[in-house]
């Protein structure tokens, strides 16, 4: 196993530990489940995507969707980030080129809408 593959596996394992998990009594504690992202995201104009961030050093693409969900995509080349940011339709570019094509980690689940 290469060092790069091992590093990626360790990163994925650590990232999964940071994702919110219910406590044993089926309640969640915001202090224990909060994930802090250190990848700055830029707001974008899109029907499905709210903001996009990219770490050149780690090759991680982070996308916040309009439903509140945040996902990190690993091993993403800088050219993919550039193409996404310059796409006329960021949601279509995401569907065609990113979704299902890169290892991903859910950082934050979607926010369920509450109706009064």
Beta strands, then each sheet from edge to edge (+ up, - down):
strand 1: 41-43
strand 2: 49-55
strand 3: 60-65
strand 4: 70-73
strand 5: 104-108
sheet 1: 1+ 2- 3+ 4- 5+
end
